Amino acid sequence: MKKKIVLILSATVVFLGVLSCGGDDGSSYPTTTTTFEGTIAGTNDTEAGKQTGTISVTITPVVSATEVSADAASGMTATGTINLAGGRSITLTGSYDSSTGDLDLTGDDGFSLTGSLDNNLMDGDYTGTDDDTGGGFAGLNFTNNPDVKVFCGTFTGGSGGSTGLFNIVVTATKVSGVRINYSSRHEYRTIKGERTGDSITAEIDDTGRMGEGTITGDTVAGTFINKEGNPGEFHGSVSECQ
């Protein structure tokens, strides 16, 4: 289950419109393959049960747009891979519907992902079979932004001294990600924002949480204030995703 928040971070993290062409009826449909790169973060009420790592999803038209109507071209295949920290890999297969933006994937060992693609952003929920672990995933369009980088990390502070996973995806201008408390059991919060140089500003699900941070090479760190005014901090690195 997803809960929404707002976080402003300072640090060094698309619908398929750029891959679309208009039909005679004014509609549009994807005509080429698009890949999203991102992160996954989940828990099962214990720090030991956390799942963190990277996710890659590729959307492919079922047939050439020149061969079918725009309506028929709305259904596309979706394939991908989750690479969890520690070396475990999960193969994903599924579908994407460009008319609704809905993304559905299933994977090895009972993994199930349901989400959406919108404005070059990918996000959604997932469940797994490992001790009933689940949470969220998020990503950005890699095809249009090959500079995508993923940071996996943790946070402390905020309400009641909370602790949990804090993973972000960045390009030269955008931020996306997932935050989840170790005690939340599937209740994650998405991170969306902007990057300027090595600083990021981001909002976490419209609930008032704000913060700032800085990217230094392959690491990121910053602070935040939640909607009740309680301070917290986060840090992460590329290597923590591996």
C-alpha positions as a Markdown table, in Angstrom:
| # | Residue | x | y | z |
|---|---|---|---|---|
| 1 | Met | 0.0 | 0.0 | 0.0 |
| 2 | Lys | 1.4 | 3.4 | -0.9 |
| 3 | Lys | 1.3 | 6.5 | 1.2 |
| 4 | Lys | 2.2 | 9.9 | -0.2 |
| 5 | Ile | 4.9 | 12.5 | 1.2 |
| 6 | Val | 7.0 | 15.7 | 0.0 |
| 7 | Leu | 10.8 | 15.9 | 0.3 |
| 8 | Ile | 13.1 | 18.5 | -1.1 |
| 9 | Leu | 16.6 | 17.2 | -1.5 |
| 10 | Ser | 19.7 | 19.0 | -2.9 |
| 11 | Ala | 22.1 | 16.5 | -4.7 |
| 12 | Thr | 23.8 | 15.1 | -7.9 |
| 13 | Val | 17.7 | 11.4 | -9.8 |
| 14 | Val | 8.8 | 10.0 | -19.3 |
| 15 | Phe | 5.7 | 9.1 | -20.8 |
| 16 | Leu | 6.7 | 7.8 | -24.2 |
| 17 | Gly | 5.6 | 11.0 | -26.0 |
| 18 | Val | 9.0 | 11.5 | -27.5 |
| 19 | Leu | 8.7 | 8.0 | -29.0 |
| 20 | Ser | 5.3 | 8.7 | -30.3 |
| 21 | Cys | 3.9 | 9.8 | -33.6 |
| 22 | Gly | 0.4 | 11.1 | -34.3 |
| 23 | Gly | -2.2 | 9.1 | -36.2 |
| 24 | Asp | -4.6 | 10.5 | -38.7 |
| 25 | Asp | -7.2 | 10.8 | -35.9 |
| 26 | Gly | -4.9 | 12.9 | -33.7 |
| 27 | Ser | -4.0 | 10.0 | -31.5 |
| 28 | Ser | -0.4 | 9.0 | -30.7 |
| 29 | Tyr | 1.3 | 5.7 | -30.1 |
| 30 | Pro | 4.8 | 4.6 | -29.3 |
| 31 | Thr | 6.8 | 3.4 | -32.3 |
| 32 | Thr | 10.2 | 2.4 | -30.8 |
| 33 | Thr | 11.6 | 0.6 | -27.8 |
| 34 | Thr | 12.1 | 2.5 | -24.6 |
| 35 | Thr | 14.0 | 1.5 | -21.5 |
| 36 | Phe | 13.5 | 2.9 | -17.9 |
| 37 | Glu | 16.2 | 2.5 | -15.3 |
| 38 | Gly | 15.4 | 2.8 | -11.6 |
| 39 | Thr | 15.3 | 1.4 | -8.1 |
| 40 | Ile | 13.3 | -1.0 | -5.9 |
| 41 | Ala | 12.9 | -0.8 | -2.1 |
| 42 | Gly | 10.8 | -3.0 | 0.2 |
| 43 | Thr | 10.6 | -4.3 | 3.7 |
| 44 | Asn | 8.8 | -7.0 | 5.8 |
| 45 | Asp | 8.7 | -5.2 | 9.1 |
| 46 | Thr | 12.4 | -6.0 | 9.8 |
| 47 | Glu | 15.6 | -4.4 | 8.7 |
| 48 | Ala | 16.9 | -7.9 | 8.0 |
| 49 | Gly | 14.0 | -8.4 | 5.6 |
| 50 | Lys | 14.8 | -5.4 | 3.4 |
| 51 | Gln | 15.0 | -5.6 | -0.4 |
| 52 | Thr | 17.0 | -2.9 | -2.2 |
| 53 | Gly | 18.6 | -2.7 | -5.6 |
| 54 | Thr | 18.0 | -1.6 | -9.2 |
| 55 | Ile | 15.3 | -2.3 | -11.8 |
| 56 | Ser | 15.4 | -2.0 | -15.6 |
| 57 | Val | 12.2 | -2.2 | -17.7 |
| 58 | Thr | 12.0 | -2.1 | -21.5 |
| 59 | Ile | 8.8 | -1.3 | -23.4 |
| 60 | Thr | 8.5 | -2.7 | -26.9 |
| 61 | Pro | 5.6 | -2.2 | -29.4 |
| 62 | Val | 4.0 | -5.5 | -30.3 |
| 63 | Val | 4.0 | -4.5 | -34.0 |
| 64 | Ser | 5.1 | -1.6 | -36.2 |
| 65 | Ala | 2.9 | 1.4 | -35.9 |
| 66 | Thr | 2.7 | 1.4 | -39.7 |
| 67 | Glu | 1.0 | -2.0 | -39.7 |
| 68 | Val | -1.9 | -1.3 | -37.3 |
| 69 | Ser | -4.2 | 1.4 | -36.1 |
| 70 | Ala | -3.3 | 3.6 | -33.1 |
| 71 | Asp | -5.8 | 1.7 | -31.0 |
| 72 | Ala | -4.2 | -1.6 | -31.7 |
| 73 | Ala | -0.8 | -0.3 | -31.0 |
| 74 | Ser | -1.7 | 0.7 | -27.5 |
| 75 | Gly | -0.8 | -2.8 | -26.2 |
| 76 | Met | 2.9 | -3.4 | -25.8 |
| 77 | Thr | 5.2 | -6.0 | -24.2 |
| 78 | Ala | 7.2 | -5.1 | -21.1 |
| 79 | Thr | 10.3 | -7.0 | -20.0 |
| 80 | Gly | 12.9 | -6.3 | -17.3 |
| 81 | Thr | 15.2 | -7.3 | -14.6 |
| 82 | Ile | 15.5 | -6.6 | -10.8 |
| 83 | Asn | 19.0 | -6.8 | -9.5 |
| 84 | Leu | 18.9 | -6.9 | -5.7 |
| 85 | Ala | 21.8 | -5.9 | -3.5 |
| 86 | Gly | 23.8 | -9.0 | -2.7 |
| 87 | Gly | 23.6 | -10.4 | -6.3 |
| 88 | Arg | 20.1 | -11.9 | -6.7 |
| 89 | Ser | 18.5 | -11.3 | -10.1 |
| 90 | Ile | 14.8 | -11.5 | -11.0 |
| 91 | Thr | 13.6 | -11.7 | -14.6 |
| 92 | Leu | 10.4 | -9.8 | -15.3 |
| 93 | Thr | 7.8 | -10.1 | -18.1 |
| 94 | Gly | 4.5 | -8.4 | -18.7 |
| 95 | Ser | 2.7 | -5.6 | -20.6 |
| 96 | Tyr | 2.2 | -1.9 | -20.9 |
| 97 | Asp | -0.9 | -0.1 | -22.1 |
| 98 | Ser | -0.2 | 3.3 | -23.6 |
| 99 | Ser | -3.9 | 4.2 | -23.6 |
| 100 | Thr | -4.0 | 4.1 | -19.8 |
| 101 | Gly | -0.3 | 4.2 | -18.8 |
| 102 | Asp | -0.7 | 1.0 | -16.8 |
| 103 | Leu | 2.4 | -1.2 | -16.4 |
| 104 | Asp | 2.1 | -4.9 | -15.1 |
| 105 | Leu | 5.0 | -7.2 | -14.6 |
| 106 | Thr | 5.6 | -10.6 | -12.9 |
| 107 | Gly | 8.8 | -12.3 | -12.1 |
| 108 | Asp | 10.6 | -15.3 | -10.7 |
| 109 | Asp | 9.7 | -16.5 | -7.2 |
| 110 | Gly | 6.3 | -14.8 | -7.2 |
| 111 | Phe | 7.3 | -11.2 | -7.7 |
| 112 | Ser | 4.4 | -9.0 | -8.9 |
| 113 | Leu | 4.7 | -5.3 | -10.0 |
| 114 | Thr | 1.9 | -2.9 | -10.8 |
| 115 | Gly | 2.6 | 0.7 | -11.8 |
| 116 | Ser | 2.5 | 3.3 | -14.5 |
| 117 | Leu | 4.6 | 5.4 | -16.9 |
| 118 | Asp | 3.9 | 9.1 | -17.0 |
| 119 | Asn | 6.0 | 12.1 | -18.0 |
| 120 | Asn | 9.1 | 9.9 | -18.4 |
| 121 | Leu | 8.6 | 8.7 | -14.8 |
| 122 | Met | 8.1 | 5.0 | -13.8 |
| 123 | Asp | 6.6 | 4.1 | -10.4 |
| 124 | Gly | 4.4 | 1.6 | -8.7 |
| 125 | Asp | 3.9 | -1.1 | -6.1 |
| 126 | Tyr | 5.5 | -4.6 | -5.8 |
| 127 | Thr | 5.1 | -7.7 | -3.7 |
| 128 | Gly | 7.5 | -10.6 | -3.3 |
| 129 | Thr | 7.5 | -14.0 | -1.7 |
| 130 | Asp | 10.5 | -13.5 | 0.6 |
| 131 | Asp | 8.9 | -13.3 | 4.1 |
| 132 | Asp | 6.0 | -11.3 | 2.5 |
| 133 | Thr | 8.4 | -8.5 | 1.6 |
| 134 | Gly | 7.0 | -5.7 | -0.6 |
| 135 | Gly | 7.2 | -2.0 | -1.3 |
| 136 | Gly | 7.7 | 0.3 | -4.3 |
| 137 | Phe | 9.8 | 0.9 | -7.4 |
| 138 | Ala | 10.6 | 4.1 | -9.4 |
| 139 | Gly | 12.7 | 5.0 | -12.4 |
| 140 | Leu | 13.4 | 7.5 | -15.2 |
| 141 | Asn | 13.6 | 7.2 | -19.0 |
| 142 | Phe | 17.1 | 5.8 | -19.8 |
| 143 | Thr | 16.5 | 5.9 | -23.6 |
| 144 | Asn | 16.2 | 9.7 | -23.5 |
| 145 | Asn | 18.6 | 10.2 | -20.6 |
| 146 | Pro | 21.6 | 7.7 | -20.7 |
| 147 | Asp | 23.2 | 9.5 | -17.8 |
| 148 | Val | 20.7 | 7.8 | -15.3 |
| 149 | Lys | 22.4 | 6.9 | -12.0 |
| 150 | Val | 20.9 | 5.0 | -9.1 |
| 151 | Phe | 21.7 | 5.5 | -5.4 |
| 152 | Cys | 20.6 | 3.1 | -2.7 |
| 153 | Gly | 20.7 | 4.2 | 0.9 |
| 154 | Thr | 19.0 | 4.7 | 4.2 |
| 155 | Phe | 17.4 | 7.5 | 6.3 |
| 156 | Thr | 17.0 | 8.2 | 10.0 |
| 157 | Gly | 14.9 | 10.7 | 11.8 |
| 158 | Gly | 11.6 | 12.3 | 11.1 |
| 159 | Ser | 8.6 | 11.1 | 13.1 |
| 160 | Gly | 9.5 | 9.1 | 16.1 |
| 161 | Gly | 13.1 | 8.5 | 15.1 |
| 162 | Ser | 12.1 | 6.4 | 12.0 |
| 163 | Thr | 14.7 | 4.4 | 10.0 |
| 164 | Gly | 14.4 | 2.8 | 6.6 |
| 165 | Leu | 15.5 | 2.7 | 3.0 |
| 166 | Phe | 16.0 | 5.8 | 0.9 |
| 167 | Asn | 16.7 | 5.1 | -2.8 |
| 168 | Ile | 16.9 | 7.7 | -5.6 |
| 169 | Val | 17.4 | 7.8 | -9.3 |
| 170 | Val | 18.9 | 10.8 | -11.0 |
| 171 | Thr | 19.5 | 12.3 | -14.4 |
| 172 | Ala | 21.2 | 15.6 | -15.2 |
| 173 | Thr | 17.9 | 17.4 | -14.4 |
| 174 | Lys | 15.4 | 14.9 | -12.7 |
| 175 | Val | 15.0 | 13.0 | -9.5 |
| 176 | Ser | 12.8 | 10.0 | -8.7 |
| 177 | Gly | 12.9 | 7.4 | -6.0 |
| 178 | Val | 11.4 | 5.4 | -3.1 |
| 179 | Arg | 11.5 | 5.8 | 0.6 |
| 180 | Ile | 10.1 | 3.2 | 3.0 |
| 181 | Asn | 10.3 | 2.7 | 6.8 |
| 182 | Tyr | 11.6 | -0.6 | 8.1 |
| 183 | Ser | 8.4 | -0.8 | 10.2 |
| 184 | Ser | 5.9 | 0.2 | 7.4 |
| 185 | Arg | 5.5 | -3.2 | 5.7 |
| 186 | His | 4.9 | -2.3 | 2.1 |
| 187 | Glu | 3.8 | 1.3 | 2.8 |
| 188 | Tyr | 6.3 | 3.3 | 0.7 |
| 189 | Arg | 6.6 | 6.9 | -0.4 |
| 190 | Thr | 7.6 | 8.1 | -3.8 |
| 191 | Ile | 10.3 | 10.8 | -4.4 |
| 192 | Lys | 10.0 | 13.2 | -7.3 |
| 193 | Gly | 12.0 | 16.4 | -8.0 |
| 194 | Glu | 14.6 | 18.3 | -9.9 |
| 195 | Arg | 18.4 | 18.3 | -10.1 |
| 196 | Thr | 20.6 | 21.4 | -10.6 |
| 197 | Gly | 24.3 | 20.6 | -10.9 |
| 198 | Asp | 25.1 | 18.4 | -7.9 |
| 199 | Ser | 22.0 | 19.6 | -5.9 |
| 200 | Ile | 18.6 | 18.0 | -5.9 |
| 201 | Thr | 15.2 | 19.2 | -4.7 |
| 202 | Ala | 12.4 | 16.7 | -4.3 |
| 203 | Glu | 8.9 | 16.2 | -3.1 |
| 204 | Ile | 7.7 | 13.0 | -1.3 |
| 205 | Asp | 4.1 | 12.3 | -2.1 |
| 206 | Asp | 2.6 | 15.7 | -1.3 |
| 207 | Thr | 2.6 | 15.3 | 2.5 |
| 208 | Gly | 4.9 | 18.2 | 3.4 |
| 209 | Arg | 8.2 | 16.4 | 3.9 |
| 210 | Met | 11.0 | 18.5 | 2.5 |
| 211 | Gly | 14.8 | 18.3 | 2.5 |
| 212 | Glu | 18.0 | 19.0 | 0.6 |
| 213 | Gly | 21.2 | 17.1 | -0.2 |
| 214 | Thr | 24.3 | 16.9 | -2.4 |
| 215 | Ile | 25.7 | 14.3 | -4.8 |
| 216 | Thr | 29.4 | 13.8 | -4.6 |
| 217 | Gly | 30.6 | 11.3 | -7.3 |
| 218 | Asp | 28.9 | 8.0 | -6.5 |
| 219 | Thr | 27.5 | 9.1 | -3.2 |
| 220 | Val | 24.5 | 11.2 | -2.0 |
| 221 | Ala | 23.7 | 12.7 | 1.4 |
| 222 | Gly | 21.3 | 15.3 | 2.8 |
| 223 | Thr | 18.8 | 16.3 | 5.4 |
| 224 | Phe | 15.0 | 16.7 | 5.5 |
| 225 | Ile | 12.2 | 18.1 | 7.7 |
| 226 | Asn | 9.0 | 16.2 | 7.8 |
| 227 | Lys | 5.5 | 17.9 | 7.9 |
| 228 | Glu | 5.5 | 17.9 | 11.7 |
| 229 | Gly | 8.9 | 19.8 | 11.7 |
| 230 | Asn | 11.0 | 16.8 | 12.8 |
| 231 | Pro | 14.5 | 16.7 | 11.3 |
| 232 | Gly | 16.1 | 13.7 | 9.6 |
| 233 | Glu | 19.0 | 12.7 | 7.3 |
| 234 | Phe | 19.7 | 10.4 | 4.4 |
| 235 | His | 22.7 | 9.0 | 2.7 |
| 236 | Gly | 23.3 | 6.5 | -0.1 |
| 237 | Ser | 25.7 | 5.3 | -2.8 |
| 238 | Val | 25.8 | 3.4 | -6.1 |
| 239 | Ser | 27.7 | 0.6 | -4.4 |
| 240 | Glu | 24.9 | 0.0 | -1.9 |
| 241 | Cys | 22.7 | -1.1 | -4.8 |
| 242 | Gln | 25.0 | -4.0 | -5.7 |
